């Protein structure tokens, strides 16, 4: 069968798009809340002039959650001429709507307004911008931030999406295939993170950070005939990430991780993260590479899949041993079930 077939099946099990059936309730909730927030913004004097989805759904790198909620990153854009001087003002308006609609733990974070709708396993982030011509400014500040800690900060949300989706750096003949492999590798690493880290640490290993690292360091791999080789591509890409400048060993065996956005505001995605986050990410990536190399050296597909199952979880299924299909199917019958959660 070949190990790529198992990677393909794994990818099909974890990938998430806006039209995926399990996302239906989140999509409906997003549409409903968005409509009400836009109405409140209009009544407050700063009508929404544009809105769009950000994040993994827009870059085709989304995965089905294991123990967390479906994430929605919804951008709301108001015009510069009507935008309040205080960027926290429209964030408070959005917060009021979320609280009135039954979202739990709704709060204003520095870059967004976030809330959870526990009964539907939905986590919504509203990111608010003002637009002046072609330039965007992000509403930065918390609920009680003083004047020095709130601002309309230059941003380029469309530029980030375009950069992630760009295939112009790849050979024209292979560009679509390479971009598709990039997206699969990002999904693999996101699921690996969710399986290998505690939920608290996984929440700090930001998806956009993994995405930027893979985009920067991607080493694609195909056979001479053009067949996908995701295992080899993942080994080479993880190795390139470890060899790059993302990890700074500030103390012996203790690492800081720094990954900068490629567009405005070009900030460090992991700014303020702890030694623990950086050290765990470095060490686990190193182990991931070692285990993948071990898999590559094996000729037994079942043994390969057993290791990959340990790395990526039960959605990477282990094929049954010869003559014992019923036992193995029963053992792995729960693979791929998306569990409910109340937790970017």
Buried (B, 14 or more C-beta within 10 A) or exposed (E): EEBBEBBBBBBEBBBBEBEBEEBEBBBEBBEEBBEBBBEBBEEBEBEBBEBBBBBBBBBBBBBBBBEBBBBBBBBBBBBBEBBBEBBBBBBBBBBBBBBEBEBEEBBBBBBBBBBBBBEBBBBBBBBBBBBEEEEBBBBBBBEEBEEEEBBBBEBBBBBBBEBBBEBEEBEEEBBEBBBBBBBBBBBBBBBBBBBBBEEEBBBBBBBBBBBBBBBBBBBBBBEEEEEBBBBBBBBBBBBBBBEEEBBEEEEEEBBBBBBBBBBBBEEBBBEEBBBEBBBBBBEBBBEBBEBBEEBBEBEEBBEBBBBBBEBBBBBBBBBBEEEEEEEBEEEBEEBBEBEEBBBB
